[in-house]
């Protein structure tokens, strides 16, 4: 099977949400014998290693450089053209020529696109089947940002939400299939893009990697937060938690520790490391050892939807998770005793404190969470559903 695979970032290593998803789907296609051509963007020097890794496995990889500072200026062209600013931000003539060349022979079985911004490269491309993996509607993220921004931000973000939704509508009606990560996303999708019914295909978890190694006793008063720390929902969530919840927890538990684990911490996040008991790690080789140092994981995101990898990974590690409703709604029906939902500062503080106070309960909840993840969220379950979808589209599972 000949596949064109398009995504924003180099899909390796799988060290952040979108890379985790794109790498696992790409790896699955390769493992099943597909001949894959990849289009993505090189954002930093370390991406060269990922590009070389992919070129050893794929037929071709085209990855033009993307400087976000320059592209922010480039994206302003959208104000003149009337389009969403996201589209010129991710537009590259060389990548478009590559995609056109890959598809011109008419022998492409599947075009798989992750993130609506990359769909602009495949709108006019011919393939037996075209799958758009929205995950969630990016336009709705801008709507959420607009709701909490000042006057200028409200106008810019609101405009982006409207213009990007119009483009997403066009894409959804042009592709053979649209994928979202949860029933919540499907309901929103059907409301915003009426007449198109997407398929639900959640993220999975690498349960072999995210397994507690049991190298040492978890500190009963340590909480961990993971994520890329230049991503606005992560920044907003952890700043809010440290400001609104952490002082009360430290006052009650003098030895309490907060581990903020993730790459690219902004100056505001780095400054949290000056707070008593707070450690900001920056990039780490892998997160399981940091999960194993904690007794509780938190996901206090206020700007979120979809399925949060940080929640799945912590649960897979056998940690009890205290999550905002926004960060957990993509999980669907979660069994009692596997996840704690806490809305607001008082509820979040109380939930973490209860788990600090009762290590045995924390361990029981973590064990139940890990068992549930292994039964319902393993990647092989998602791949079986994906292969069945391809078969329905007439391209079949990769040989």
C-alpha angles and dihedrals in degrees: 000000000000112000135186109202119192127185137149101244132039100273096229141105097033095226103129136037102272094038090051091055098041094046094051094050092044091047090050092053091048093047089054093054103261120155101230133194114193130206118188142126132270107223104169141015094261089062087077089074091051092048091051090048091053095045089060089058107031133064092238139350123200113188116165118194118264119198105191094204092055093041091055087064092043091052090063087078084080089071088062097041095042093235130123112283089231092070101061088039089065098032120117125169094208093053090047090053090050093052091047090051093048092052102037096088093061094232099109110120098187138018108193116188125188115199123018093249090069094052090082088077094057104038093100096032122112121228138146088248135007120200121193112201101199093166084189132352107273089203090066091056088059089048089055091048090050091054093062100032132098123256097283094042091046090056096044095043092042091052090049092050092053097044095043092049089055089054092046089052090054092048094048091053093046100049125073094233138013122206128204129177104234147015088255090058091046091054091050091045093052090048095050098035104033118197096031117095113198127207118243113232113162128203117265133217129238092230093179091060096038097056124121111255093202092218093146145356114286111241105249094219101044123107126191134206121188133190146096102300100212091061110106099226090051092046093048093046099050095041088053093048094050092047099042107027112019100069091057093047093049091048091054098037109036093190095048115138130196118202115199103192122185147089130274101023111192121229089262091054093044089053089061087071088073091064116098112272096004122127122188108195105183115204115357128189091242137348105224094084089054092049087052091058093058136073097201136028123208134205104181095166118157096179102052149102135154121058115322114216090203089063095046093047095048091049090048088054090057096252124141108239128213105201138177114241089247093057094048105040093093091063094072118205108005117193117249113268097028104085136020118218115203124180115196136359099290093050093044093049092047093048093052091044092052091054091046088052095049113041092172091057090046090054092048092050091047092051091050090049093051092049092050093049092051092051099045111017107046114130092237089066091055093046092053089055091046093052090049089052092052090050090053089052090056100249096096129212112308112272 
